[in-house]
Amino acid sequence: MTDTGRYGDQPIIPLIAVAVLTYQRTDLLDKLLVAYAAMEKPRDAQLVLIVIDNDASGSTRATVETRGTAFGEIRYIVEVRRGIPVGRNRALDEALGLGADAMCFIDDDEYPDPQWLLRLVDCWRSTGAQLIGGPVEVAAPPAAANAWQRLINKSLAARMIRKNRSSARRAARGGRYTVLTNNCLCALEWQRRKGIRFDESMIVAGGSDTAFFRAALAAKVVPGWCPDALVYETTTLDRLSLAYQFFRGAEQSKAHFFMKNPTVSAPLVVITLLVAAIRFVLAVLLLFIPVLGISSPVKAVRSLGWSIGRVCALLGGRSTLYK
């Protein structure tokens, strides 16, 4: 994507901002920083790493300063206003203020494949897509995980592989898929023109990146999918339980219901109840007949949570995933 239009005949080297939001996850952030420093850098590009610490006490400052010399340019910013969409918007503002050409997001409980950024940027350059997503694979569980937690982690990993394959197939045939901020690149020239932001009213509910993608599609963004731009997610011990997976499925179901349905009509109630009932029955069957292999337990429990979440949403219940 080398350009010669802005400064005569001198090629412009694009500036790529990579943003990570963090909150009191020092060890996981350190793992990300080490992997980031070791990865292959995109050709003919400038990089800046932006760390947005959403802890007013700046609890990860020392970690960033310790690792900072390995990255070239790095910016550490404390955002005292709490909330994931607030942090995402702060990262956007910082990148825009630097005049960046593109911005990538990665979560603080993830770490990149050695060629992650290279492949994302190559996809952006070769396709002209303006909002590009990539797959997330579940990493090995923490060393302290017990046998049951390791089994759940294995089930999560298998479920994620199925999701990644589905997204890749849909993208290849022009179908629907969702680009999330756990692994994405956004062309900032497009974002500057459209002015789309993360919805800060969704601080507790979650799903502001899904809402951002929906708004981007409505604004005629050119989406893209890069199936070989991998990041790996470490599932923390507190999330390696079926109870948490049920809770997460229910809360995400509530959030997505209101995202798609700002008003509730009688026909919508009937359809929603019918779909929730069918999905509940299928989930129960999946618990006892694990036709999806090792991914069955988490898939079934998430689906049970989804069904209950939909019914709660019909009764006015709102997501409190990040309360």
C-alpha positions in Angstrom: 0.0 0.0 0.0 2.9 2.3 -0.7 1.5 5.7 -1.8 3.2 8.6 -3.7 0.3 11.0 -3.6 0.8 13.2 -0.5 4.4 14.2 -0.6 5.4 14.3 -4.3 7.3 11.3 -5.5 8.5 10.2 -2.1 6.9 6.9 -1.0 4.8 7.1 2.1 5.5 4.5 4.8 2.2 3.8 6.5 2.0 4.1 10.3 0.4 1.1 11.9 -0.9 1.5 15.5 -1.4 -1.6 17.5 -3.6 -1.1 20.6 -4.1 -3.3 23.7 -6.5 -2.4 26.5 -5.6 -3.8 29.9 -6.9 -3.8 33.4 -4.9 -5.5 36.3 -3.6 -8.3 34.1 0.1 -7.8 34.6 1.3 -11.4 33.8 -0.9 -11.8 30.8 0.1 -8.4 29.4 3.8 -9.3 29.9 3.2 -12.5 27.9 1.7 -10.4 25.1 4.5 -7.9 25.1 7.2 -10.6 24.8 5.4 -12.3 21.9 4.8 -8.9 20.2 8.5 -8.0 20.4 9.4 -11.4 18.8 7.0 -11.3 15.9 7.9 -10.6 12.3 7.3 -6.9 11.5 5.4 -5.8 8.3 7.6 -4.6 5.5 7.8 -0.9 4.7 5.7 0.1 7.7 6.2 2.1 10.9 4.8 0.6 14.1 3.6 2.1 17.3 2.3 0.1 20.2 -0.4 1.8 22.3 -1.2 0.4 25.7 -4.4 1.7 27.3 -4.4 0.9 31.0 -7.9 1.2 32.4 -6.7 1.1 36.0 -6.4 4.6 37.4 -3.5 3.4 39.6 -1.5 2.6 36.5 -0.8 -1.0 37.7 0.9 -2.2 34.5 3.2 0.8 34.0 6.2 -1.0 35.4 5.6 -4.0 33.1 5.4 -1.8 30.0 8.4 0.2 31.0 10.4 -3.0 31.6 9.6 -4.5 28.2 9.3 -1.2 26.3 12.8 -1.0 25.0 12.1 -4.0 22.7 9.4 -2.3 20.7 10.6 0.9 19.2 7.8 3.4 19.7 5.5 2.6 22.5 2.9 4.7 24.2 1.5 3.9 27.7 -1.7 5.8 28.6 -3.8 5.6 31.7 -7.5 6.0 30.9 -9.2 6.7 34.3 -12.8 6.5 32.9 -13.7 2.8 33.3 -15.1 0.7 30.6 -14.0 -1.3 27.6 -15.7 0.9 24.9 -14.2 4.0 26.6 -10.7 2.4 26.4 -11.3 1.4 22.7 -12.3 5.0 21.9 -9.2 6.4 23.7 -7.1 4.0 21.6 -8.8 5.3 18.5 -8.2 8.9 19.5 -4.5 8.3 20.2 -4.0 6.6 16.8 -5.9 9.3 15.0 -3.8 11.9 16.8 -0.6 10.3 15.6 -1.9 10.3 12.0 -1.8 6.5 11.8 -3.0 4.9 8.6 -4.4 1.7 10.3 -5.1 0.5 13.7 -5.0 -3.1 15.0 -6.6 -4.4 18.2 -5.6 -7.3 20.3 -6.8 -8.2 23.8 -4.6 -8.3 26.9 -5.3 -12.0 27.5 -4.0 -12.9 24.1 -0.7 -13.1 22.4 0.1 -12.9 18.7 1.4 -15.6 16.3 4.9 -14.6 15.0 3.4 -13.6 11.7 0.1 -12.1 13.0 0.7 -8.5 12.1 2.5 -9.2 8.9 -0.4 -11.2 7.6 -3.1 -8.6 8.7 -1.2 -5.8 7.0 -0.6 -7.8 3.9 -4.3 -8.6 3.7 -5.1 -4.9 4.1 -2.6 -3.9 1.3 -3.6 -6.6 -1.1 -7.4 -6.6 -0.8 -8.3 -3.0 0.0 -10.6 -4.1 2.9 -11.2 -1.5 5.5 -12.1 -3.6 8.5 -10.4 -7.0 8.7 -10.8 -9.7 11.3 -8.9 -12.9 12.0 -9.2 -16.0 14.1 -8.6 -16.5 17.8 -7.4 -19.9 19.0 -7.6 -21.0 22.6 -4.1 -21.4 24.2 -3.0 -23.9 26.7 -4.6 -23.4 30.1 -2.7 -21.8 33.0 -0.2 -24.2 34.7 -2.3 -24.1 37.9 -5.4 -25.5 36.1 -6.8 -28.8 37.5 -7.9 -31.7 35.4 -11.5 -30.5 35.1 -10.4 -27.0 34.1 -8.1 -28.5 31.5 -11.0 -30.5 30.0 -13.1 -27.3 29.8 -10.2 -25.5 28.1 -9.9 -28.4 25.6 -13.7 -28.1 24.9 -13.3 -24.3 24.5 -10.4 -24.8 22.1 -12.4 -27.3 20.0 -15.5 -25.0 19.9 -13.3 -22.1 18.8 -11.8 -24.1 16.0 -15.3 -24.9 14.7 -16.1 -21.1 14.8 -12.9 -20.2 13.0 -13.6 -22.7 10.2 -17.2 -21.4 9.9 -16.0 -17.7 9.7 -13.4 -18.6 7.0 -16.0 -20.5 4.9 -18.5 -17.7 5.2 -15.9 -15.1 4.2 -14.7 -17.1 1.3 -18.2 -17.3 -0.2 -19.2 -13.8 0.7 -21.4 -14.8 3.7 -21.9 -13.1 7.0 -19.2 -13.1 9.7 -18.3 -10.7 12.5 -15.0 -8.7 13.0 -14.2 -8.3 16.7 -11.5 -6.3 18.5 -9.9 -9.4 19.8 -8.1 -9.6 16.4 -8.7 -6.9 13.8 -7.3 -4.1 11.6 -9.2 -1.0 10.9 -8.2 1.4 8.1 -8.3 4.8 9.7 -8.8 6.8 6.5 -12.2 5.2 6.4 -12.8 5.7 10.1 -11.9 9.4 9.8 -14.5 9.8 7.1 -17.3 7.9 8.8 -16.6 8.9 12.4 -17.9 5.6 13.8 -17.1 5.1 17.5 -17.6 2.4 20.1 -20.8 2.8 22.0 -20.0 3.9 25.5 -23.5 3.2 26.8 -22.5 -0.5 26.5 -19.9 -0.4 29.3 -21.7 -3.0 31.5 -23.4 -5.0 28.8 -20.4 -5.8 26.5 -20.7 -6.2 22.8 -19.5 -2.7 21.8 -17.2 -4.2 19.2 -20.1 -6.1 17.6 -22.1 -2.9 17.6 -19.1 -1.1 16.0 -19.0 -3.8 13.2 -22.7 -3.5 12.6 -22.5 0.2 12.3 -19.5 -0.2 10.0 -21.5 -2.5 7.7 -24.4 0.0 7.7 -21.8 2.7 6.6 -20.7 0.4 3.7 -17.4 -0.6 5.1 -15.5 -3.1 3.0 -15.0 -6.0 5.4 -12.3 -8.7 5.2 -11.2 -11.9 6.8 -7.6 -13.1 7.2 -7.7 -16.7 8.3 -4.0 -17.1 8.8 -3.6 -14.0 11.1 -3.7 -15.9 14.3 -3.8 -14.8 17.9 -4.0 -17.1 21.0 -6.2 -16.5 24.0 -5.4 -17.6 27.5 -8.5 -18.5 29.4 -8.0 -17.5 33.1 -8.9 -20.0 35.8 -12.0 -18.1 36.9 -13.5 -18.6 33.4 -12.7 -22.3 33.2 -16.0 -23.5 34.6 -19.3 -24.5 33.0 -21.0 -22.1 35.3 -19.1 -19.1 33.9 -19.6 -20.4 30.3 -23.4 -20.5 31.0 -23.3 -17.0 32.5 -21.4 -15.6 29.6 -23.7 -17.2 27.0 -26.7 -15.8 28.8 -25.3 -12.3 29.2 -24.1 -12.1 25.5 -27.5 -13.3 24.4 -29.2 -10.4 26.3 -26.8 -7.9 24.8 -27.2 -9.1 21.3 -31.0 -9.3 21.6 -31.3 -5.6 22.4 -28.6 -4.7 19.8 -30.7 -6.3 17.1 -34.1 -5.4 18.5 -34.4 -1.9 19.9 -38.2 -2.4 20.1 -40.1 -5.6 21.0 -43.2 -6.5 19.2 -45.7 -9.4 19.8 -44.5 -11.4 16.8 -40.9 -11.0 17.9 -41.8 -12.4 21.3 -43.4 -15.5 19.8 -40.5 -16.1 17.4 -37.9 -15.5 20.1 -39.6 -17.9 22.6 -39.9 -20.6 19.9 -36.2 -20.3 18.9 -35.1 -20.3 22.5 -37.1 -23.4 23.3 -35.8 -25.3 20.3 -32.2 -24.3 21.1 -32.7 -25.2 24.8 -33.9 -28.7 23.8 -31.1 -29.2 21.3 -28.5 -28.1 24.0 -29.9 -30.6 26.5 -29.6 -33.4 23.9 -26.0 -32.3 23.1 -25.1 -32.7 26.8 -26.2 -36.3 26.7 -25.3 -37.1 23.0 -22.0 -35.3 22.4 -22.1 -35.4 18.6 -19.7 -32.5 18.3 -17.0 -34.3 20.2 -15.0 -32.6 22.8 -16.5 -29.2 21.9 -20.0 -30.5 23.0 -19.9 -29.6 26.7 -19.1 -25.9 26.3 -21.3 -25.6 23.1 -24.2 -27.1 25.0 -23.8 -25.0 28.1 -23.4 -21.8 26.1 -26.5 -22.7 24.2 -28.5 -23.2 27.4 -27.3 -19.9 28.6 -28.2 -18.3 25.3 -31.8 -19.6 25.6 -32.2 -18.4 29.1 -30.7 -15.1 28.2 -33.2 -14.6 25.4 -36.1 -15.2 27.8 -34.6 -12.8 30.3 -34.3 -10.2 27.6 -38.0 -10.5 26.7 -38.7 -9.9 30.4 -36.5 -6.7 30.3 -33.3 -8.2 31.6 -30.1 -6.4 30.5 -26.6 -7.8 30.3 -24.3 -7.2 33.2 -21.3 -9.1 31.8 -18.8 -6.5 32.8 -20.5 -5.1 35.9 
